[in-house]
Amino acid sequence: MTNENVGKEKGYGISRRQLLGSAMAAGAFTIIPSYVLGMDGKKPPSEKLNIAAIGVGGMGANNTRRCADAGENIVALCDVDEKLPGTVKVFNEYPDAKKYKDFRRMLEQEKGIDAVIVATPDHTHTVAAMMAIKMGKHVYVQKPLTRTVYEARKLTEAARQYKVVSQMGNQGHSGEGIRLMCEWIWDGAIGPVREVHAWTNRPVWAQGIDRPKETPPVPEGFDWDLWLGPAPERPYNPAYHPFAWRAWVDFGGGALADMACHILDPAFWALKLKYPISVEACTSTRMSGDGWGKVGVRETYPQASIVRYKFPARGNMPEVKVNWYDGGLVPARPEELEPGRQMGDEDGGVLFVGDKGKIMCGCYGMNPRLIPESKMEAYKRPKKTLPRIKDGIDGHEKNWIEACKGGVAASSNFDYSGPFTETVVMGNLAMMNPYKVLEWDGKNMKFTNDETANEFVNPPYRAGWTI
């Protein structure tokens, strides 16, 4: 939205240039309100986006506030649980915004929406985002972009087809650390990278458990059917909402999908990855309805897992193995790391193993360092070549806003974050079929050596839901 369009807001229907011309023609006594021209230091109405948010009781609250703090209009809010404390707080913060439970009704009725934030549980990301995209709305979707491989592919294609601005909510992608990692690796700081290890402290919720048998009443103000959305029908239980839904296969993606979109991001970008050629998972044993000792994913993701991806050579970069650890599992401590020094940070980290050395960083790619520290001190850093995002991690939403207004593409737009999400959630397929190397055909979204492993690539939606 440029200054040329100021004045086209409701009721004006003319551009700023036309408005100025009309004023001059009418004579010196014509007075144009300063707020229309933006001369009072505030954004003229037509320079602001009209933003709606779907799912505001959790992380969506932060996304919404950052858009409001950037000066944009919050015109509509939607959450299926109107009594949830987080929802109540956000609803009260924006008294002029229209309130809804059903995002479909909101998008149909609020004709002036320019852009939409989607911060629901993973299983409803795609149905909400796809509806907005097909209506020509720009979209900001929390990580992981989708729950399944197929959904990620379809959202990526739709954003491109409908020419909307897109952004996944992996804020580390707008940070300084990930850019330094790219520039150093591309500079040859540790030589060709053939191995990567990434880990997280998640899950911090119960996994490896069975479906609860209790069927308590649905809380007042909460629409359980809308919350289920496209997921298979089941009775309400507080084990799912509002916090622990990530553990459940029907609703989330476990520790991997929750944190790999942050932690694996530097590896995916710096090593120019796309589709892996194989994946293998080792998972903790768990109790299932069939008794002790069962492995693989059924109702919930395992308590702990290791996922091993293999990617082909890319340009002048060799084949690389990327290893993921969660549930308290971590890679072997590198010999180069000084005694007492922490690996990564409290949320996890990444270790790049090159022919000439190693680089380690924390979650979001923060605090990258060659190890040991003596190598970092001796390293002559290259010039910064990647564009920086204003305010870094804290500017991720504003980066999307600026792209919506005609700026450069958002940093984690779906052309990047879509294939990245495909790779991340594909690891969950391996957890469902552990202890075997699954060969992956990325172009066609299927495993070529195990048909049963393909069942979760595009599982069916509940009747009445579609993309």
N, C-alpha and C positions, 0 to 999 in steps of 0.2 A: 504494500500500500504506500504509494508515494504521495508527496505533497500535491501532485497534480490531481489526486482523487479527493483531497480534502473538500468537504461540502457535499459529497454524494451520499452522506449518511441520510437517514430517514428524513424525508420532507424537503431536502435541498435539491437533489437530483441534478446538480451542476458542479463543474469542477472549480477548483480554486482560481484558475486562470480566468474562467468565464465569470466568476463572481467578482473578481477584481475589475475586469473589463466593464461589467454592468455598473459597478459602483462609480467608476470614472465617468461613464456616459451619463449617469444620473446627476452628476454635479458634485460640488465640493461639500454639500450639506448631507450627503449620504454617509451614514455611519455603519460600519461593519463590526459586529461584535468581535472582540479580540479572541474569544475562545474558539470561534470558528476558524480563525487563521492560525491558531496555535501560538499567539503572541503572549499568552499569560504564563508561559513556561511549562504548561501541561500539554499532553498529547491531544491534538484535535480528535473528536470522536471517530472519524473515519481512518485514523492512523492506528486505532486499537483493534485487536482481534476480539471477536465474541467467542469466548471459550466455554465449552461444557465439559464436565468431568463425570465419568462413570466409575463408581467405586471410590468413595471418599473417606471411608472409615479408617483406612490404614495409610499406606504409602501415598495413596492418591491425595491425601490432605496436603502433604509436603509439595507435591507437584503443582497442585492448585494454588497454594500460597505463593510459590515462586513465580507463577505466571501473573498473579495479582500484584505482587511486589514489583514486577517488571512494568506495571501500568496497564495491563490488559483487562478487558471486561469479563468477569465471571458471570455468565448469563443463565446457566442452568446446572443443576447438580442432581446426581442420581445415585441412590444406594438402596439395596433391597432390605437393609436393616436400619430403619429410621430411629430405633431406640439405642443403637450402639453408641457408647459415649463419644467415640471419635466422629461418628456421623453427626451427632447432635451438635458437637462443637463447630464443625465445618458449616453445617446448615445455618447456625447462628452467626457465623462470621460474615456470611454473604446474604443478608436478609432480602435483597432485591432479586436474587437469583431464583428462578423457578425450581421447584423441588419435585422429583419423580422417584418412583421405585423401579419402573420398567424403562430401560434405555430405549427400547423400540418406540414407545410412545413419545419419549422426549425428543428423539431425532425426527419423528414424524411431525410433531406439533411446533417445535421451535425452529422456525424457518430461517432465523438470522444467525445461526451458528456457523462460525468459520472453521473452528478447529475443536478437536475432541481429545481429552485425556482418557485413557483406558487403564484403570488400576484395580481391576477385579481379580479374584483368583484366576489361575492360569487357564482353567478349562473354559472360561467365557471370554478370554481375550479376543479370540478370532471372530466369534459371531458378532461381538460389539464393534470391533475395529472394521470388519468387512462391511457392515452396514453403513458405517460412517464414510468409508472410502468410496463406496458406490454412490453415495450422495454428494461426492465431491468435497468432503471435509478433510482437512489435514488431521493427522493422527499422531499422538504420542502414546506409545504402549509400553507399559512396564515390562521389565525382564522377568522371566524369559518371554520373548515375543509370543511364543505359542507353546502349547503342551505337546504337539506332535510334529513330526517332520513334514507331513503333507500340509498342515495348516501354515507352517512357516513359508513353504514354497508358494502357496496360494496368496498369502498376504503380500509377499514380495512382488508377485506378478500383478496383483491388483493395484498396488500403489503406483507401479510403473504405468499400467494401463490408464488409470484415471488421473494420472499426473498430479497426485497430491504430495504434500511434504510429509515425510515420515521420520520418526525417531523412536528408537528403543531406549528404555530407561536404564541403560547401563552407564551411569554417569562418569565412570572412570575413563570412558572413551573420549571425553572432553578434557581430560586432565593433562598435566605436564608430564607425569611419569611415563605414561604409555608412549608419548612422543619421543622422549629421551631413549626409551628402550628400542624403538624403531630405528632412530638415527644412529645409535651406537652399533646395533647389530648390522645394519646396512653399511656401516663404516668398516666392518670387519673387526670390531673390538675383540671378539672371542673366536674369530674364524667361522667356518661353516658350522651350523648348529644341526646336530643329529639326534638330539635327545632333549626332552623337556619334562620336568616334573612339576605338578601343580597340586596344591592341597588346600583344604578348608577345615575350619573347626565345626562346621555343620555336620549332622543335624543338631539343632538345639531344641528339638521336639521329638516325641516318641515315633520311632519307625520300627519295622520288623514286628508289627502287631496285627492282630486280626480285627475284623469288623465288630464293633460293639453290638451286643444283643439287646441292650436297653432301648426303649423308644419313648423318651420323655416328650412332653408337649412342646410344640414350637413356641419360642418366646413371642410375646406381644410385639407387634410392629415389624416382625421379620417374615418375609415372604420366602419360605423354603423352596417352593416350586421354581420361583424365578432364580433363586441362588443356584439350584441344580442346573438350570438352563439346559445345555445339550448333553449333560452327563446322565448315565443310567439312573433310573429312579431308585431311591432307597429312603428309609425313614430318617428323620432328623436326629442328630445327636451332637452334643457340644464337642465331641471329639473331632468334628470337622470344622465348625465355625465358632469363633471368628479367627482362631490362630493357626491350628495345626493342619489345615487342609493340604499344605505342601507335602505331607507324608503320604497322602493317599493317591494311588495310581489314577483314579478317576478324576481327580481334581488338580493335582500338581505334578511336579517333576522331581520331588525329593531334594536332597542336598546338592546333587549335581546341577539340576536346572536352576536352583536358587542362586548358587554362587559361581558356577563356571562362567556365566555370562559376564561376571566381573573379573574373575581371576584368570581365566584362559584368554581374555581379550588381548593382552599384549602378545601372546604367542600367535594368535590367529592373524593379527595385523602385521607384526614384525616379520613373521615367517611366510607371509603371503599365502596362507592356507585357504582351502575351499573344502572340497569333499574328501574325507578319508577313504582309503581303499580297503581298510579292515578295522574291526573293533573287537575287543575281547574284554569280558568283565569277570572279576572274582568277587564274590559277595559273601557276607557273613551268613551262617546258618540262622534259621529263624523258626519260630513256632507258627504253624499254619493250622487250618481246620483239619488237616490230615494228620497232624501229630508233629513230633519233634523231628528235627534234622532235615527238613525240606529246604531247598535252596531256590533262588530265583525270586522274582517279584510276583506277588499275587494281589493282595489288598493294599499293602504299603510297601515302600521301598525298604531295602535292607538297612540294618543298623550301621553297617560299614561296607565300603566297596572300594575296589581299585578298577579303573577302566583304562584300557590301553588302546589308543588310536594309532594307526599308521597312515602317514600321508605320503603321496608320491613326490618325486623330485619336481621342483618348480623352477623353470629358467635355470639360473646358476646356483640354485639352492638344492642340496641333496635330499634324499628321502629322510623323513624325520619321524621319530616315535614320540608321542605325547601321552604322558601318564597322569592320571587323575586319582587322588586319594581323598577319602572323606571318612567320617565316623571315628576320628581319632588316629587313623592311619596316616603316616607321613613317609616321604622318601628317606633313604639313608642320608645322614648328615654329611655334607661334602667335607673332604679332608682340608680344603683350603679355608674353611670358615673358622675364625678364631674361637678359642674356648670361651664359653659363656655368652657368645653372641647369638641372638635369637634368629631362627630361620623365619623369614617373612615377617608377619606381624600377627596380632591376636586373631585376625580373621582368616589367615592363610597366606599363601605366597606362591611364587613361581621361581624355578631354578632352570636357567638355560645352560645346557652343556655343549660347548663348542670345541672345535679341534685345538684352539689356542687358549681356552680359559672358560670361566663361568661368570654369569650375571644372575643376580638374585634381586627380587623385588617383593613388595607386599601386595595385599589386595588392592584392586584398582590400578595396578602397575605403579604404586607409590614407592618412593625412596629406592629407585634402582641403583645398584652398586655392583661393580666388578668385585669379585672376591679372590684373594684376601684384599683388605683395604689398601695394602701397599700397591697393588695393581691399579686400584682406582686412582690413587694419588699420582701414579706415573702415567696414566692414560691421558693423552692429548685429545680432548673432546672435539668432535667435528662441529661445524657451524650448524645452527638450528635451521633446518630446511622445511619442516612441516609447519603449516599455519597453526597458530595457537588460538585457542578458544578463550574469549574474555571471561575472566573469573574461573576458568578451569572447570573442575568438577561441579562447583556451585553454579556454573553458568550453563549447565546442560539444557535446562528448559528454555532459557533465553536464546540459546543457540538455535533451538527448534523454532522459536517465535520469529527470530530474524530471518530464517529460511522461509517461513510462511509468508513473510512480507517481501519476498523477492530476493533475499540474500543467497549466498552460496548454499549448497546442499547441507542439510544437518549432518553432524559428525557421525552419528550412528544410524543413518537412514537405512531403510530396509534392503537396499542393494548390498549393503555390508552386513547388517545385523540379521537378515533373513537366512543366508547361507551359514552364518555363524551359529544361529539358533538350531538349524537343522543338525549341525554336527554335535552340539551340546546334547540335545534331547535324544539323538540317536544312541548315545551311550546308555540311556535307559532301556532301549531295546536289548542291548547286550546283557543288562542285568536280569532281564526276563528269561534269557537263554544263556546262563553263565557257563564258564569253563570250556568255551569253544571259540575258535577264531571265526568270526562272521565276515564274509567278504561282501563289500558294499559297492553297489553301482549308484553313484551319486546322481548322475544325470537322470536315471529312471527311478530313483528313490526305492531301491529294493535290494535285499540280500540275495546273492546268487547261489549260495550253497546251503540255504536253510529256509524253506517256505514258512515254517511256523514262526520264525523270527519277524516275518513281515506283517503279522497280524496287528501290531500296534502302530505301523506307519500311518495308517488312516483308519482308525476304528470308527464305527458308525456313531452318529448322533442319535439322541433320543428323538422319538417322533415329534414333529412340529418345529424342529430346529434344523437350520441349514445355513450354508454360506454360499 
